[in-house]
Amino acid sequence: MTKQKYSNNYLDIIEKYKSFHSKGAKKLSPSQTFAGYSLVKWVANLKKIIEDNNCKSLIGYGCGKAMLYNNSITIDKIKYKNITDYWNIQNIYLYNPAVIIYSKNLTKNADGVVFADVIKHIPEEDIMIFINDIFKPANKFIVIVIATKPASKYFEDGRNIYICLKSQDEWLTVFQKFKKQYPDINQYFFFNE
């Protein structure tokens, strides 16, 4: 018998997010719920990181519905086919276990892995396994966007959807442990407060 990698709590949370994606959340329609726009605030910062690391491939881990990856965007009055075009990325791989079209397990590595506003949704007991899984496919860097305050959305049982909140210092301490394990992978942090 194969040991389950993640906790039952994690698997339950994924099911709850599948429901959010298919039914919506609170006053949001399904198409508006976790659409994948949380990167908007960081696109210019990410472009610089991508350029500084000579990045040609990227994994969008926890990409929501990947709206920025699938729709045109305008930045500084210039229209781009999508965020990948703006970043000048040749290969993009999208993953989100709660969205059917992006739920296929990743089998490729990429120069960078971006996970924006994802880690706060992971149960505490699964954090270390989850972070390790983020590092594994990264060849050059990871970008982590982390919220440190509760969300405005709640599960039906009343729990806030941000189930793993820590301070900036606490998160940096957690990731420092992985710097030792993955010394050649650059880590970039942005905090939503």
Buried (B, 14 or more C-beta within 10 A) or exposed (E): EEEEEBBEBBBEBBEBBBBBBEEBBEEBEBEEBBBBBBBEEBBEBBBEBBEEBEBBBBBBBBBBBBBBBBBEBEEEEEEBEBBBEBBEBEEBBBBBBBBEEBEEEBEEBBBBBBBBBBBBBBBEEBBEEBBEBBBEBBBBBBBBBBBBEEBEBBBEEEEBBBBBBBEEEEBBEBBEEBBEEBEEBBBBEBBBE
